[in-house]
């Protein structure tokens, strides 16, 4: 349980501690800014500051909400595996967090209405669709036990939200026909490649216990390599169709070569940290790819 000092702190202070430990707001804002900024260059070739701020706020709020939802879903596991995390140690009660999730969810559906009024029907409708998908994720699509037995399918089902987020970003940028544009889904593919490659590669320590539930522990080296290869291939396809290959392909190839080298030559060493670090770079470059290409390679 949490310390007496933590439990006596104000509600705001305890929430700020939770975000500091589990979802640093500035970091999440930076992550959210990437695809919103990239979509504006993709759609308009320039930045609309007001739309940029509005989109970043909404996407950041969704990312924060998903993180908090995950902490509630993982509570029982975290009590055993990560007892030092905010909820297991009693910083906030599960009931408090669930109540906040309900308020935040209703508020973000309200934000979808605001987007629809200010920036067009498509932007509002797609953001509302994203929120519906987030709620479905929270309830594990009603098949949580079945998905728990299939970690890869579980991960992919949750990562698909990135594609919906890309459609929102393009619609918010002013493209009312975003849902019918190949470029929208190419941007989603690049973003999904970044998010999922990081998700798989962020924990490559072969000594972690099975209860940690990492892809490496569950599937083994070569199945993980196959998963990452498929994920990178998705990024290659999307990047090429968006003409971003000069930016993305060297990093995509480097990640695959590094992961193969790690698994083939150093499977039990601490060199996995290098690949984990590379996966972070891969993730950030992919979610910021449209903007980075415009700034440095256009």
Phi, psi and omega in degrees: 000163181287165179289160178299322180298318179297314184290337179273349180292162179295160179300317179299317181297319180292321177294321179296324176295318178300313181294323179299320184276323190250336184204074181306122189298318180295321178295316180293326175296319179296318178296317181293325182297327185303300181293329178294316178295315181298319181294327180292320176293323180295318185276315189244345184075009179203172183257131168258108190299319182296314178294325179298314180294316181298315181291320180297318178300313183294315181293321177298317180299321178295316179299318178296318180298316180297320178299315180293320176301318179298322180295324176292315181297326184269008188304310183299319178293318182294329177303323181272317190265323183229065185293348181272356178289161189305312183290312179300327182272000173089016177302315173227151177276158178300321180298319178298317183289319178299319177299317179295322178300317179298315180295315181297320181296313178298319180297321181285331170294324175295322178296325177300320177297318178298315177302317181298321180289317187274326190236009175109154184302318185297316180300314180294317182293320181290321177296320176297321177296320177300318179293322176299317180295321178298318178296318177299320176300318181300322179265014177055033177058018180076005182228041186303316181297318180295317180291324180301331180277356181227075187304322181295313179295322176302311181297315181295321180298327180277326181289339180301338177302333179297324179294318177296320178297323178295320177296320175299314182299318180291320178294319179296329179291349175120004182266096180294341179261021185303325183292343184252007183259132176300324183299328178299313184283335173292319176297319177297322179295318178296316179295317179298320177301316180295312182296314187283325176299319177294318180303318182284321189267359186284345178226090183250013178290115183289349183267358180295142179290157184299329182293346174291336173071029179284157179298322181296316181294321184284314190257339183088169189301307192281332172291322176297318178299320178295320178297314180294322178300315177296321179294317178294320179301322176298318177294323178297314180298309180297318181296318180296317181292338175264003181062036179256010189297330180295330177278315192270323189299317178302322180287321179298315179294320181297319179298315181294316179296318180295317180293319178298316180298317178301310185289325184278321188250332185227051187295336184249009185267175177275005182291352178300335180297329178294318179289322176299319177295319178297324179296326176295315178298316179304312180301308184294319180295321181291318181287339177256011193301315182299317180290315181299318179297317180298320184286323191243346186230349183291000000 
